[in-house]
């Protein structure tokens, strides 16, 4: 922790950089930390100066962050769940890529209802439609651009009767807006009784 351009999950370390010089400096700092901790690396498991890497189910390159295609294919080919356990497995896979999908929580509401304690399993047309829509959304998941302190940010929000959605964009030098992340959540029963204006205000608070 505390190192710029470095992320670590268990024994997987990724080192980035805007330039080769910056990248090499960050790698040097990582090896200093590893040496101080008495940790050795295996050369055959290391990759150096890559333009594109796969990391924790994502592909990261100069253009942004993408869900790994093999993971998306696996999700899009999942069969219709036959029970709560299989449904939770599907939702867990989808939620892992939640920041790539606009209004995910609202889209998956019919499926989440089935996972509640005490709810009788009844897969109906509404569940089937939500299941198919989610698989299509996953297959066409957006590429997220890298967050930059140097680019302007734009936030858009949306509030429906059932949920809130938000998108964080970067305004690129060419004037186009490209997504950095999507976020959404379902409204509580008390929040669903808010006026349209209050729901929109809640959406802004949620986004911020």
N, C-alpha and C positions, 0 to 999 in steps of 0.2 A: 504494500500500500504506500501511497505518497509519491509514486513515480508517475510522471507525465507519460502519456502514450503507451501505457502498459495496463493490461487487464489480466486477471488470473482467476481461474476456477479450478479448485483442487490442484492437480498437477499439470493443467493446461495453461500455458502462458502465451499471450499474443502481444507483440510489440509493434507499434505503428510509427509513422512519422511522415511529415509533409515532404521532406527531402531525404536523400540518402544519408547526408551528414547527420541530420536530426535522428534518423532511425538508428544509425550505428552508435550514436551517443547514448540513446536509450537502452540499446542492447548491452552496452558496456556497463551501464548502471545496474541492469538486471543481474549480470554475472558477478558484479561486486557483492550484491545482496546474497546471491546463491552461495558464493564462496564463503562469506561471513557466517552463513547458516550451516556450512558443511554439506551442502547439497550438490550432487553431481548430475549432469545431464548426459543423455545418450545421443551421440552424434547422429545416429541413423534415424532418430525420431525428431530431429530438428530440421527446419527449412529456413533458408536465409534469403533475404531480399526478394520476396515474392510480390508479384503484382496483384495476386488474388489468393486468398486463403479460405479454407472451410474451417469454421470454429463454432462449436456448440450448436450445430444444426443451421448455421448461417453461412453465407458466402459474403466475404467482405473484400471490396476492391476500391479503386479510386472513384468509382461512380456512386458508391453507397453500400448499403447493407441489403442483402437479398435472402429470403428463405432458401435453404438448400433444396434443389429440385427433387432429390431422391426422397426427402422428407415430405414434400408437398405431394408427390406421386403416391406415397404410401397412405397419406390421409385421404386423398381423393378416391382411392380404391377401397377404403374401408367399407365393409358391408353394413347393412342396416342393423343397428343394435338390437339384440334380442332380450336384453335385461338391463338393469340399472348399472351393473358393473361395466358392461361393454359401452354403455352410453357415457359413463364418467371417463372412460379411457379415451373415447372420441373427443369429448369436450376438453379434456386435458391437453390432447395433442393440438386442438384448434387454439385454445387459450394461450399456448406457448408462443404462438405467432400473432397474438392479439394486437400488438402495436402496428401490424401491417394491414389490418382489416378495419375499415370504417364501420362504425355502429355495430361492432361484434356482439356486445351484450344484448342489445335489442333483438338482433337477428336470432340469437340462441335462446331467447326467453322461453319458448314452448318446450325446449329440451331440458332446460334447467328445472322447470316445474316438475318434470318426471323424476328428478333426483332427490326431491325433498322427502324427508322422513315421513312415513305414513301414507304417501301417495301411491295409489294402486297403479301398476304398470298398464298403460293403455296407449299403444302407439297408434295415433290417428293421422289423418291427412295433414293436419297442421304441423305435427312433428315431422312427417315425411318431407313436407315442403321446406321447413327450416333446415333439415338435414341436408337436402340437396343444394339449397342456397349457400349454406356454409361451405360445402365442398367446392362449389363453383368459385366462391370468394377466395378460398384458399388457393385454388389453382391459378387465379389471376392476381395473387397478392402483389401489392405495390413494392417498388424499390424505394427504400428510405435513404435520403441523402445524409451525409455526415453532418452533424451539428458543427457550426462554425461561429465563433465569436465575432467574425468579421462581416457576416451577412445579416441583413434585416430579417426579423421574425414577423410572421403573420399568424394569428390564431383565428380560426373560425369555429363557431359553436352552433349546436342545434339542439332543440328540446322538443320532444314529442309528448304524447299522453303517457307513454310508458318508459321513456329513457332519455338520457343525455348523451350527446356525442361532441367530440372536439377533435380538431386536426391542427397540428403545429406545422407550419410551412417555413421554408426559407425562400425569400425572394432572391432569385439568382441574378447575376450581372446582366443576363439577357432579358430580364423583366419577368420571366416565368416563375411561378410559384411551385415548388416541389416539396412533397411531404417529408417531415422529419419523424413524425410519429402520429398514430391515431390513438384515441382513448374513448371509452364509453362506459356507461353503467346504467343499470335499470333503476327506475325511480321506486322509492319506498311507497307503500300504500298511502301514507299521509301526504307525500309530495305529489302524488297523482291528483290530489284535490286542489293543488295550487292553481291560480289563474295562469293564463298563457304568458302574461308579462312576468309573473314571478318564476315560472318555469324557465323562461329565457334567461332571467337574471341568475337563477341557480346554475344554469348551464355555463355562464361566464365564470362564476365562482369555481365550479368544477374544473374548468379548463385552466384556470390560473393556478 
